[in-house]
Amino acid sequence: MTKKIQMLVYVIILAVFDTVIPIPMTALIFIYVIFQKPQWFRDWVEEIYRS
């Protein structure tokens, strides 16, 4: 499975989880990424743009 398909699956899982639980999980993850700037996110973005 390629990285793009894998990320699409993760986004779909998050969307389903977000509809089941009324807490906006994607917004919480976005806030975490914006304020904490984790290294894994930077690596993930660089990997996506390299391919």
mmCIF entry with sequence, helices, sheets and N, C-alpha, C, O atoms, coordinates in Angstrom:
data_MODEL
# 
_entry.id   MODEL 
# 
_entity.id                         1 
_entity.type                       polymer 
_entity.pdbx_number_of_molecules   1 
# 
_entity_poly.entity_id                      1 
_entity_poly.type                           'polypeptide(L)' 
_entity_poly.nstd_linkage                   no 
_entity_poly.nstd_monomer                   no 
_entity_poly.pdbx_seq_one_letter_code       MTKKIQMLVYVIILAVFDTVIPIPMTALIFIYVIFQKPQWFRDWVEEIYRS 
_entity_poly.pdbx_seq_one_letter_code_can   MTKKIQMLVYVIILAVFDTVIPIPMTALIFIYVIFQKPQWFRDWVEEIYRS 
_entity_poly.pdbx_strand_id                 A 
# 
loop_
_entity_poly_seq.entity_id 
_entity_poly_seq.num 
_entity_poly_seq.mon_id 
_entity_poly_seq.hetero 
1 1  MET n 
1 2  THR n 
1 3  LYS n 
1 4  LYS n 
1 5  ILE n 
1 6  GLN n 
1 7  MET n 
1 8  LEU n 
1 9  VAL n 
1 10 TYR n 
1 11 VAL n 
1 12 ILE n 
1 13 ILE n 
1 14 LEU n 
1 15 ALA n 
1 16 VAL n 
1 17 PHE n 
1 18 ASP n 
1 19 THR n 
1 20 VAL n 
1 21 ILE n 
1 22 PRO n 
1 23 ILE n 
1 24 PRO n 
1 25 MET n 
1 26 THR n 
1 27 ALA n 
1 28 LEU n 
1 29 ILE n 
1 30 PHE n 
1 31 ILE n 
1 32 TYR n 
1 33 VAL n 
1 34 ILE n 
1 35 PHE n 
1 36 GLN n 
1 37 LYS n 
1 38 PRO n 
1 39 GLN n 
1 40 TRP n 
1 41 PHE n 
1 42 ARG n 
1 43 ASP n 
1 44 TRP n 
1 45 VAL n 
1 46 GLU n 
1 47 GLU n 
1 48 ILE n 
1 49 TYR n 
1 50 ARG n 
1 51 SER n 
# 
_struct_asym.id          A 
_struct_asym.entity_id   1 
# 
loop_
_struct_conf.conf_type_id 
_struct_conf.id 
_struct_conf.pdbx_PDB_helix_id 
_struct_conf.beg_label_comp_id 
_struct_conf.beg_label_asym_id 
_struct_conf.beg_label_seq_id 
_struct_conf.pdbx_beg_PDB_ins_code 
_struct_conf.end_label_comp_id 
_struct_conf.end_label_asym_id 
_struct_conf.end_label_seq_id 
_struct_conf.pdbx_end_PDB_ins_code 
_struct_conf.beg_auth_comp_id 
_struct_conf.beg_auth_asym_id 
_struct_conf.beg_auth_seq_id 
_struct_conf.end_auth_comp_id 
_struct_conf.end_auth_asym_id 
_struct_conf.end_auth_seq_id 
_struct_conf.pdbx_PDB_helix_class 
_struct_conf.details 
_struct_conf.pdbx_PDB_helix_length 
HELX_P HELX_P1 AA1 LYS A 3  ? VAL A 20 ? LYS A 3  VAL A 20 1 ? 18 
HELX_P HELX_P2 AA2 MET A 25 ? GLN A 36 ? MET A 25 GLN A 36 1 ? 12 
HELX_P HELX_P3 AA3 GLN A 39 ? ARG A 50 ? GLN A 39 ARG A 50 1 ? 12 
# 
_struct_conf_type.id          HELX_P 
_struct_conf_type.criteria    ? 
_struct_conf_type.reference   ? 
# 
loop_
_atom_site.group_PDB 
_atom_site.id 
_atom_site.type_symbol 
_atom_site.label_atom_id 
_atom_site.label_alt_id 
_atom_site.label_comp_id 
_atom_site.label_asym_id 
_atom_site.label_entity_id 
_atom_site.label_seq_id 
_atom_site.pdbx_PDB_ins_code 
_atom_site.Cartn_x 
_atom_site.Cartn_y 
_atom_site.Cartn_z 
_atom_site.occupancy 
_atom_site.B_iso_or_equiv 
_atom_site.pdbx_formal_charge 
_atom_site.auth_seq_id 
_atom_site.auth_comp_id 
_atom_site.auth_asym_id 
_atom_site.auth_atom_id 
_atom_site.pdbx_PDB_model_num 
ATOM 1   N N  . MET A 1 1  ? 0.847   -1.174 0.000  1.00 0.00 ? 1  MET A N  1 
ATOM 2   C CA . MET A 1 1  ? 0.000   0.000  0.000  1.00 0.00 ? 1  MET A CA 1 
ATOM 3   C C  . MET A 1 1  ? 0.898   1.244  0.000  1.00 0.00 ? 1  MET A C  1 
ATOM 4   O O  . MET A 1 1  ? 1.812   1.361  0.816  1.00 0.00 ? 1  MET A O  1 
ATOM 5   N N  . THR A 1 2  ? 0.627   2.153  -0.913 1.00 0.00 ? 2  THR A N  1 
ATOM 6   C CA . THR A 1 2  ? 1.445   3.355  -1.009 1.00 0.00 ? 2  THR A CA 1 
ATOM 7   C C  . THR A 1 2  ? 1.095   4.311  0.123  1.00 0.00 ? 2  THR A C  1 
ATOM 8   O O  . THR A 1 2  ? 0.068   4.161  0.786  1.00 0.00 ? 2  THR A O  1 
ATOM 9   N N  . LYS A 1 3  ? 1.959   5.289  0.331  1.00 0.00 ? 3  LYS A N  1 
ATOM 10  C CA . LYS A 1 3  ? 1.749   6.266  1.399  1.00 0.00 ? 3  LYS A CA 1 
ATOM 11  C C  . LYS A 1 3  ? 0.483   7.090  1.176  1.00 0.00 ? 3  LYS A C  1 
ATOM 12  O O  . LYS A 1 3  ? -0.224  7.413  2.131  1.00 0.00 ? 3  LYS A O  1 
ATOM 13  N N  . LYS A 1 4  ? 0.196   7.431  -0.081 1.00 0.00 ? 4  LYS A N  1 
ATOM 14  C CA . LYS A 1 4  ? -1.001  8.229  -0.362 1.00 0.00 ? 4  LYS A CA 1 
ATOM 15  C C  . LYS A 1 4  ? -2.269  7.457  -0.009 1.00 0.00 ? 4  LYS A C  1 
ATOM 16  O O  . LYS A 1 4  ? -3.197  8.018  0.573  1.00 0.00 ? 4  LYS A O  1 
ATOM 17  N N  . ILE A 1 5  ? -2.311  6.188  -0.353 1.00 0.00 ? 5  ILE A N  1 
ATOM 18  C CA . ILE A 1 5  ? -3.474  5.359  -0.027 1.00 0.00 ? 5  ILE A CA 1 
ATOM 19  C C  . ILE A 1 5  ? -3.572  5.172  1.485  1.00 0.00 ? 5  ILE A C  1 
ATOM 20  O O  . ILE A 1 5  ? -4.664  5.204  2.053  1.00 0.00 ? 5  ILE A O  1 
ATOM 21  N N  . GLN A 1 6  ? -2.432  4.980  2.125  1.00 0.00 ? 6  GLN A N  1 
ATOM 22  C CA . GLN A 1 6  ? -2.411  4.806  3.569  1.00 0.00 ? 6  GLN A CA 1 
ATOM 23  C C  . GLN A 1 6  ? -2.934  6.069  4.272  1.00 0.00 ? 6  GLN A C  1 
ATOM 24  O O  . GLN A 1 6  ? -3.714  5.969  5.219  1.00 0.00 ? 6  GLN A O  1 
ATOM 25  N N  . MET A 1 7  ? -2.519  7.224  3.827  1.00 0.00 ? 7  MET A N  1 
ATOM 26  C CA . MET A 1 7  ? -2.978  8.468  4.437  1.00 0.00 ? 7  MET A CA 1 
ATOM 27  C C  . MET A 1 7  ? -4.468  8.683  4.170  1.00 0.00 ? 7  MET A C  1 
ATOM 28  O O  . MET A 1 7  ? -5.184  9.194  5.031  1.00 0.00 ? 7  MET A O  1 
ATOM 29  N N  . LEU A 1 8  ? -4.936  8.296  2.983  1.00 0.00 ? 8  LEU A N  1 
ATOM 30  C CA . LEU A 1 8  ? -6.357  8.391  2.665  1.00 0.00 ? 8  LEU A CA 1 
ATOM 31  C C  . LEU A 1 8  ? -7.179  7.505  3.598  1.00 0.00 ? 8  LEU A C  1 
ATOM 32  O O  . LEU A 1 8  ? -8.243  7.908  4.066  1.00 0.00 ? 8  LEU A O  1 
ATOM 33  N N  . VAL A 1 9  ? -6.692  6.320  3.861  1.00 0.00 ? 9  VAL A N  1 
ATOM 34  C CA . VAL A 1 9  ? -7.377  5.415  4.790  1.00 0.00 ? 9  VAL A CA 1 
ATOM 35  C C  . VAL A 1 9  ? -7.424  6.034  6.184  1.00 0.00 ? 9  VAL A C  1 
ATOM 36  O O  . VAL A 1 9  ? -8.457  5.973  6.850  1.00 0.00 ? 9  VAL A O  1 
ATOM 37  N N  . TYR A 1 10 ? -6.313  6.631  6.635  1.00 0.00 ? 10 TYR A N  1 
ATOM 38  C CA . TYR A 1 10 ? -6.285  7.269  7.955  1.00 0.00 ? 10 TYR A CA 1 
ATOM 39  C C  . TYR A 1 10 ? -7.276  8.430  8.023  1.00 0.00 ? 10 TYR A C  1 
ATOM 40  O O  . TYR A 1 10 ? -7.957  8.602  9.035  1.00 0.00 ? 10 TYR A O  1 
ATOM 41  N N  . VAL A 1 11 ? -7.362  9.213  6.977  1.00 0.00 ? 11 VAL A N  1 
ATOM 42  C CA . VAL A 1 11 ? -8.290  10.342 6.964  1.00 0.00 ? 11 VAL A CA 1 
ATOM 43  C C  . VAL A 1 11 ? -9.739  9.845  6.992  1.00 0.00 ? 11 VAL A C  1 
ATOM 44  O O  . VAL A 1 11 ? -10.586 10.431 7.666  1.00 0.00 ? 11 VAL A O  1 
ATOM 45  N N  . ILE A 1 12 ? -10.015 8.783  6.270  1.00 0.00 ? 12 ILE A N  1 
ATOM 46  C CA . ILE A 1 12 ? -11.370 8.217  6.272  1.00 0.00 ? 12 ILE A CA 1 
ATOM 47  C C  . ILE A 1 12 ? -11.723 7.684  7.665  1.00 0.00 ? 12 ILE A C  1 
ATOM 48  O O  . ILE A 1 12 ? -12.836 7.886  8.151  1.00 0.00 ? 12 ILE A O  1 
ATOM 49  N N  . ILE A 1 13 ? -10.774 7.008  8.293  1.00 0.00 ? 13 ILE A N  1 
ATOM 50  C CA . ILE A 1 13 ? -11.010 6.494  9.654  1.00 0.00 ? 13 ILE A CA 1 
ATOM 51  C C  . ILE A 1 13 ? -11.266 7.652  10.615 1.00 0.00 ? 13 ILE A C  1 
ATOM 52  O O  . ILE A 1 13 ? -12.173 7.580  11.444 1.00 0.00 ? 13 ILE A O  1 
ATOM 53  N N  . LEU A 1 14 ? -10.477 8.710  10.511 1.00 0.00 ? 14 LEU A N  1 
ATOM 54  C CA . LEU A 1 14 ? -10.698 9.877  11.361 1.00 0.00 ? 14 LEU A CA 1 
ATOM 55  C C  . LEU A 1 14 ? -12.056 10.516 11.105 1.00 0.00 ? 14 LEU A C  1 
ATOM 56  O O  . LEU A 1 14 ? -12.722 10.955 12.043 1.00 0.00 ? 14 LEU A O  1 
ATOM 57  N N  . ALA A 1 15 ? -12.472 10.573 9.850  1.00 0.00 ? 15 ALA A N  1 
ATOM 58  C CA . ALA A 1 15 ? -13.775 11.160 9.522  1.00 0.00 ? 15 ALA A CA 1 
ATOM 59  C C  . ALA A 1 15 ? -14.912 10.328 10.111 1.00 0.00 ? 15 ALA A C  1 
ATOM 60  O O  . ALA A 1 15 ? -15.874 10.882 10.644 1.00 0.00 ? 15 ALA A O  1 
ATOM 61  N N  . VAL A 1 16 ? -14.806 9.019  10.020 1.00 0.00 ? 16 VAL A N  1 
ATOM 62  C CA . VAL A 1 16 ? -15.845 8.146  10.589 1.00 0.00 ? 16 VAL A CA 1 
ATOM 63  C C  . VAL A 1 16 ? -15.865 8.292  12.106 1.00 0.00 ? 16 VAL A C  1 
ATOM 64  O O  . VAL A 1 16 ? -16.932 8.397  12.712 1.00 0.00 ? 16 VAL A O  1 
ATOM 65  N N  . PHE A 1 17 ? -14.697 8.298  12.708 1.00 0.00 ? 17 PHE A N  1 
ATOM 66  C CA . PHE A 1 17 ? -14.583 8.466  14.158 1.00 0.00 ? 17 PHE A CA 1 
ATOM 67  C C  . PHE A 1 17 ? -15.157 9.817  14.581 1.00 0.00 ? 17 PHE A C  1 
ATOM 68  O O  . PHE A 1 17 ? -15.793 9.928  15.629 1.00 0.00 ? 17 PHE A O  1 
ATOM 69  N N  . ASP A 1 18 ? -14.932 10.830 13.765 1.00 0.00 ? 18 ASP A N  1 
ATOM 70  C CA . ASP A 1 18 ? -15.420 12.178 14.045 1.00 0.00 ? 18 ASP A CA 1 
ATOM 71  C C  . ASP A 1 18 ? -16.943 12.246 13.975 1.00 0.00 ? 18 ASP A C  1 
ATOM 72  O O  . ASP A 1 18 ? -17.552 13.022 14.712 1.00 0.00 ? 18 ASP A O  1 
ATOM 73  N N  . THR A 1 19 ? -17.565 11.462 13.119 1.00 0.00 ? 19 THR A N  1 
ATOM 74  C CA . THR A 1 19 ? -19.024 11.472 13.039 1.00 0.00 ? 19 THR A CA 1 
ATOM 75  C C  . THR A 1 19 ? -19.660 10.677 14.167 1.00 0.00 ? 19 THR A C  1 
ATOM 76  O O  . THR A 1 19 ? -20.777 10.986 14.583 1.00 0.00 ? 19 THR A O  1 
ATOM 77  N N  . VAL A 1 20 ? -18.968 9.656  14.672 1.00 0.00 ? 20 VAL A N  1 
ATOM 78  C CA . VAL A 1 20 ? -19.508 8.829  15.752 1.00 0.00 ? 20 VAL A CA 1 
ATOM 79  C C  . VAL A 1 20 ? -19.409 9.564  17.088 1.00 0.00 ? 20 VAL A C  1 
ATOM 80  O O  . VAL A 1 20 ? -20.367 9.572  17.860 1.00 0.00 ? 20 VAL A O  1 
ATOM 81  N N  . ILE A 1 21 ? -18.279 10.171 17.363 1.00 0.00 ? 21 ILE A N  1 
ATOM 82  C CA . ILE A 1 21 ? -18.054 10.892 18.609 1.00 0.00 ? 21 ILE A CA 1 
ATOM 83  C C  . ILE A 1 21 ? -18.154 12.383 18.310 1.00 0.00 ? 21 ILE A C  1 
ATOM 84  O O  . ILE A 1 21 ? -17.486 12.871 17.398 1.00 0.00 ? 21 ILE A O  1 
ATOM 85  N N  . PRO A 1 22 ? -18.968 13.112 19.055 1.00 0.00 ? 22 PRO A N  1 
ATOM 86  C CA . PRO A 1 22 ? -19.187 14.526 18.732 1.00 0.00 ? 22 PRO A CA 1 
ATOM 87  C C  . PRO A 1 22 ? -17.989 15.444 18.975 1.00 0.00 ? 22 PRO A C  1 
ATOM 88  O O  . PRO A 1 22 ? -18.050 16.623 18.624 1.00 0.00 ? 22 PRO A O  1 
ATOM 89  N N  . ILE A 1 23 ? -16.920 14.948 19.554 1.00 0.00 ? 23 ILE A N  1 
ATOM 90  C CA . ILE A 1 23 ? -15.721 15.761 19.741 1.00 0.00 ? 23 ILE A CA 1 
ATOM 91  C C  . ILE A 1 23 ? -14.980 15.821 18.406 1.00 0.00 ? 23 ILE A C  1 
ATOM 92  O O  . ILE A 1 23 ? -14.668 14.773 17.840 1.00 0.00 ? 23 ILE A O  1 
ATOM 93  N N  . PRO A 1 24 ? -14.695 16.996 17.895 1.00 0.00 ? 24 PRO A N  1 
ATOM 94  C CA . PRO A 1 24 ? -14.018 17.090 16.592 1.00 0.00 ? 24 PRO A CA 1 
ATOM 95  C C  . PRO A 1 24 ? -12.540 16.679 16.693 1.00 0.00 ? 24 PRO A C  1 
ATOM 96  O O  . PRO A 1 24 ? -11.672 17.500 16.987 1.00 0.00 ? 24 PRO A O  1 
ATOM 97  N N  . MET A 1 25 ? -12.285 15.413 16.446 1.00 0.00 ? 25 MET A N  1 
ATOM 98  C CA . MET A 1 25 ? -10.932 14.862 16.584 1.00 0.00 ? 25 MET A CA 1 
ATOM 99  C C  . MET A 1 25 ? -9.957  15.512 15.602 1.00 0.00 ? 25 MET A C  1 
ATOM 100 O O  . MET A 1 25 ? -8.810  15.785 15.955 1.00 0.00 ? 25 MET A O  1 
ATOM 101 N N  . THR A 1 26 ? -10.401 15.756 14.389 1.00 0.00 ? 26 THR A N  1 
ATOM 102 C CA . THR A 1 26 ? -9.490  16.346 13.411 1.00 0.00 ? 26 THR A CA 1 
ATOM 103 C C  . THR A 1 26 ? -9.077  17.748 13.824 1.00 0.00 ? 26 THR A C  1 
ATOM 104 O O  . THR A 1 26 ? -7.933  18.147 13.607 1.00 0.00 ? 26 THR A O  1 
ATOM 105 N N  . ALA A 1 27 ? -9.989  18.493 14.412 1.00 0.00 ? 27 ALA A N  1 
ATOM 106 C CA . ALA A 1 27 ? -9.647  19.833 14.889 1.00 0.00 ? 27 ALA A CA 1 
ATOM 107 C C  . ALA A 1 27 ? -8.655  19.761 16.049 1.00 0.00 ? 27 ALA A C  1 
ATOM 108 O O  . ALA A 1 27 ? -7.741  20.581 16.131 1.00 0.00 ? 27 ALA A O  1 
ATOM 109 N N  . LEU A 1 28 ? -8.826  18.799 16.936 1.00 0.00 ? 28 LEU A N  1 
ATOM 110 C CA . LEU A 1 28 ? -7.889  18.636 18.046 1.00 0.00 ? 28 LEU A CA 1 
ATOM 111 C C  . LEU A 1 28 ? -6.495  18.256 17.547 1.00 0.00 ? 28 LEU A C  1 
ATOM 112 O O  . LEU A 1 28 ? -5.493  18.762 18.051 1.00 0.00 ? 28 LEU A O  1 
ATOM 113 N N  . ILE A 1 29 ? -6.435  17.375 16.569 1.00 0.00 ? 29 ILE A N  1 
ATOM 114 C CA . ILE A 1 29 ? -5.140  16.993 16.000 1.00 0.00 ? 29 ILE A CA 1 
ATOM 115 C C  . ILE A 1 29 ? -4.508  18.186 15.302 1.00 0.00 ? 29 ILE A C  1 
ATOM 116 O O  . ILE A 1 29 ? -3.300  18.396 15.410 1.00 0.00 ? 29 ILE A O  1 
ATOM 117 N N  . PHE A 1 30 ? -5.309  18.970 14.587 1.00 0.00 ? 30 PHE A N  1 
ATOM 118 C CA . PHE A 1 30 ? -4.805  20.163 13.914 1.00 0.00 ? 30 PHE A CA 1 
ATOM 119 C C  . PHE A 1 30 ? -4.224  21.159 14.919 1.00 0.00 ? 30 PHE A C  1 
ATOM 120 O O  . PHE A 1 30 ? -3.146  21.710 14.698 1.00 0.00 ? 30 PHE A O  1 
ATOM 121 N N  . ILE A 1 31 ? -4.929  21.384 16.008 1.00 0.00 ? 31 ILE A N  1 
ATOM 122 C CA . ILE A 1 31 ? -4.438  22.298 17.044 1.00 0.00 ? 31 ILE A CA 1 
ATOM 123 C C  . ILE A 1 31 ? -3.129  21.776 17.638 1.00 0.00 ? 31 ILE A C  1 
ATOM 124 O O  . ILE A 1 31 ? -2.197  22.548 17.866 1.00 0.00 ? 31 ILE A O  1 
ATOM 125 N N  . TYR A 1 32 ? -3.059  20.474 17.887 1.00 0.00 ? 32 TYR A N  1 
ATOM 126 C CA . TYR A 1 32 ? -1.826  19.878 18.409 1.00 0.00 ? 32 TYR A CA 1 
ATOM 127 C C  . TYR A 1 32 ? -0.659  20.093 17.446 1.00 0.00 ? 32 TYR A C  1 
ATOM 128 O O  . TYR A 1 32 ? 0.438   20.460 17.866 1.00 0.00 ? 32 TYR A O  1 
ATOM 129 N N  . VAL A 1 33 ? -0.895  19.864 16.168 1.00 0.00 ? 33 VAL A N  1 
ATOM 130 C CA . VAL A 1 33 ? 0.173   20.016 15.170 1.00 0.00 ? 33 VAL A CA 1 
ATOM 131 C C  . VAL A 1 33 ? 0.614   21.473 15.069 1.00 0.00 ? 33 VAL A C  1 
ATOM 132 O O  . VAL A 1 33 ? 1.808   21.750 14.955 1.00 0.00 ? 33 VAL A O  1 
ATOM 133 N N  . ILE A 1 34 ? -0.330  22.398 15.109 1.00 0.00 ? 34 ILE A N  1 
ATOM 134 C CA . ILE A 1 34 ? 0.004   23.818 14.992 1.00 0.00 ? 34 ILE A CA 1 
ATOM 135 C C  . ILE A 1 34 ? 0.843   24.289 16.180 1.00 0.00 ? 34 ILE A C  1 
ATOM 136 O O  . ILE A 1 34 ? 1.840   24.986 15.993 1.00 0.00 ? 34 ILE A O  1 
ATOM 137 N N  . PHE A 1 35 ? 0.452   23.918 17.388 1.00 0.00 ? 35 PHE A N  1 
ATOM 138 C CA . PHE A 1 35 ? 1.137   24.437 18.570 1.00 0.00 ? 35 PHE A CA 1 
ATOM 139 C C  . PHE A 1 35 ? 2.387   23.649 18.957 1.00 0.00 ? 35 PHE A C  1 
ATOM 140 O O  . PHE A 1 35 ? 3.359   24.243 19.422 1.00 0.00 ? 35 PHE A O  1 
ATOM 141 N N  . GLN A 1 36 ? 2.388   22.343 18.780 1.00 0.00 ? 36 GLN A N  1 
ATOM 142 C CA . GLN A 1 36 ? 3.528   21.526 19.207 1.00 0.00 ? 36 GLN A CA 1 
ATOM 143 C C  . GLN A 1 36 ? 4.586   21.337 18.120 1.00 0.00 ? 36 GLN A C  1 
ATOM 144 O O  . GLN A 1 36 ? 5.756   21.109 18.425 1.00 0.00 ? 36 GLN A O  1 
ATOM 145 N N  . LYS A 1 37 ? 4.176   21.432 16.855 1.00 0.00 ? 37 LYS A N  1 
ATOM 146 C CA . LYS A 1 37 ? 5.071   21.234 15.709 1.00 0.00 ? 37 LYS A CA 1 
ATOM 147 C C  . LYS A 1 37 ? 5.904   19.955 15.857 1.00 0.00 ? 37 LYS A C  1 
ATOM 148 O O  . LYS A 1 37 ? 7.131   20.009 15.935 1.00 0.00 ? 37 LYS A O  1 
ATOM 149 N N  . PRO A 1 38 ? 5.219   18.802 15.895 1.00 0.00 ? 38 PRO A N  1 
ATOM 150 C CA . PRO A 1 38 ? 5.951   17.541 16.077 1.00 0.00 ? 38 PRO A CA 1 
ATOM 151 C C  . PRO A 1 38 ? 6.798   17.186 14.857 1.00 0.00 ? 38 PRO A C  1 
ATOM 152 O O  . PRO A 1 38 ? 6.447   17.505 13.721 1.00 0.00 ? 38 PRO A O  1 
ATOM 153 N N  . GLN A 1 39 ? 7.901   16.530 15.116 1.00 0.00 ? 39 GLN A N  1 
ATOM 154 C CA . GLN A 1 39 ? 8.831   16.150 14.057 1.00 0.00 ? 39 GLN A CA 1 
ATOM 155 C C  . GLN A 1 39 ? 8.198   15.161 13.082 1.00 0.00 ? 39 GLN A C  1 
ATOM 156 O O  . GLN A 1 39 ? 8.472   15.217 11.883 1.00 0.00 ? 39 GLN A O  1 
ATOM 157 N N  . TRP A 1 40 ? 7.361   14.262 13.577 1.00 0.00 ? 40 TRP A N  1 
ATOM 158 C CA . TRP A 1 40 ? 6.730   13.270 12.708 1.00 0.00 ? 40 TRP A CA 1 
ATOM 159 C C  . TRP A 1 40 ? 5.854   13.938 11.640 1.00 0.00 ? 40 TRP A C  1 
ATOM 160 O O  . TRP A 1 40 ? 5.749   13.427 10.525 1.00 0.00 ? 40 TRP A O  1 
ATOM 161 N N  . PHE A 1 41 ? 5.232   15.060 11.967 1.00 0.00 ? 41 PHE A N  1 
ATOM 162 C CA . PHE A 1 41 ? 4.389   15.734 10.992 1.00 0.00 ? 41 PHE A CA 1 
ATOM 163 C C  . PHE A 1 41 ? 5.239   16.378 9.904  1.00 0.00 ? 41 PHE A C  1 
ATOM 164 O O  . PHE A 1 41 ? 4.902   16.310 8.722  1.00 0.00 ? 41 PHE A O  1 
ATOM 165 N N  . ARG A 1 42 ? 6.329   16.996 10.303 1.00 0.00 ? 42 ARG A N  1 
ATOM 166 C CA . ARG A 1 42 ? 7.239   17.611 9.324  1.00 0.00 ? 42 ARG A CA 1 
ATOM 167 C C  . ARG A 1 42 ? 7.805   16.551 8.384  1.00 0.00 ? 42 ARG A C  1 
ATOM 168 O O  . ARG A 1 42 ? 7.872   16.764 7.173  1.00 0.00 ? 42 ARG A O  1 
ATOM 169 N N  . ASP A 1 43 ? 8.212   15.409 8.940  1.00 0.00 ? 43 ASP A N  1 
ATOM 170 C CA . ASP A 1 43 ? 8.722   14.313 8.118  1.00 0.00 ? 43 ASP A CA 1 
ATOM 171 C C  . ASP A 1 43 ? 7.652   13.808 7.153  1.00 0.00 ? 43 ASP A C  1 
ATOM 172 O O  . ASP A 1 43 ? 7.943   13.521 5.992  1.00 0.00 ? 43 ASP A O  1 
ATOM 173 N N  . TRP A 1 44 ? 6.419   13.700 7.634  1.00 0.00 ? 44 TRP A N  1 
ATOM 174 C CA . TRP A 1 44 ? 5.304   13.221 6.816  1.00 0.00 ? 44 TRP A CA 1 
ATOM 175 C C  . TRP A 1 44 ? 5.035   14.173 5.654  1.00 0.00 ? 44 TRP A C  1 
ATOM 176 O O  . TRP A 1 44 ? 4.834   13.732 4.522  1.00 0.00 ? 44 TRP A O  1 
ATOM 177 N N  . VAL A 1 45 ? 5.031   15.473 5.929  1.00 0.00 ? 45 VAL A N  1 
ATOM 178 C CA . VAL A 1 45 ? 4.785   16.462 4.873  1.00 0.00 ? 45 VAL A CA 1 
ATOM 179 C C  . VAL A 1 45 ? 5.911   16.437 3.842  1.00 0.00 ? 45 VAL A C  1 
ATOM 180 O O  . VAL A 1 45 ? 5.654   16.478 2.639  1.00 0.00 ? 45 VAL A O  1 
ATOM 181 N N  . GLU A 1 46 ? 7.154   16.368 4.308  1.00 0.00 ? 46 GLU A N  1 
ATOM 182 C CA . GLU A 1 46 ? 8.288   16.310 3.374  1.00 0.00 ? 46 GLU A CA 1 
ATOM 183 C C  . GLU A 1 46 ? 8.219   15.060 2.514  1.00 0.00 ? 46 GLU A C  1 
ATOM 184 O O  . GLU A 1 46 ? 8.529   15.109 1.324  1.00 0.00 ? 46 GLU A O  1 
ATOM 185 N N  . GLU A 1 47 ? 7.819   13.949 3.100  1.00 0.00 ? 47 GLU A N  1 
ATOM 186 C CA . GLU A 1 47 ? 7.713   12.699 2.336  1.00 0.00 ? 47 GLU A CA 1 
ATOM 187 C C  . GLU A 1 47 ? 6.622   12.786 1.273  1.00 0.00 ? 47 GLU A C  1 
ATOM 188 O O  . GLU A 1 47 ? 6.798   12.285 0.162  1.00 0.00 ? 47 GLU A O  1 
ATOM 189 N N  . ILE A 1 48 ? 5.510   13.411 1.601  1.00 0.00 ? 48 ILE A N  1 
ATOM 190 C CA . ILE A 1 48 ? 4.420   13.562 0.633  1.00 0.00 ? 48 ILE A CA 1 
ATOM 191 C C  . ILE A 1 48 ? 4.861   14.440 -0.531 1.00 0.00 ? 48 ILE A C  1 
ATOM 192 O O  . ILE A 1 48 ? 4.602   14.110 -1.689 1.00 0.00 ? 48 ILE A O  1 
ATOM 193 N N  . TYR A 1 49 ? 5.524   15.555 -0.235 1.00 0.00 ? 49 TYR A N  1 
ATOM 194 C CA . TYR A 1 49 ? 5.908   16.462 -1.310 1.00 0.00 ? 49 TYR A CA 1 
ATOM 195 C C  . TYR A 1 49 ? 7.086   15.938 -2.134 1.00 0.00 ? 49 TYR A C  1 
ATOM 196 O O  . TYR A 1 49 ? 7.266   16.353 -3.279 1.00 0.00 ? 49 TYR A O  1 
ATOM 197 N N  . ARG A 1 50 ? 7.889   15.033 -1.568 1.00 0.00 ? 50 ARG A N  1 
ATOM 198 C CA . ARG A 1 50 ? 8.970   14.427 -2.347 1.00 0.00 ? 50 ARG A CA 1 
ATOM 199 C C  . ARG A 1 50 ? 8.453   13.445 -3.380 1.00 0.00 ? 50 ARG A C  1 
ATOM 200 O O  . ARG A 1 50 ? 9.048   13.285 -4.445 1.00 0.00 ? 50 ARG A O  1 
ATOM 201 N N  . SER A 1 51 ? 7.345   12.788 -3.066 1.00 0.00 ? 51 SER A N  1 
ATOM 202 C CA . SER A 1 51 ? 6.843   11.764 -4.003 1.00 0.00 ? 51 SER A CA 1 
ATOM 203 C C  . SER A 1 51 ? 5.958   12.340 -5.068 1.00 0.00 ? 51 SER A C  1 
ATOM 204 O O  . SER A 1 51 ? 5.463   11.606 -5.924 1.00 0.00 ? 51 SER A O  1 
# 
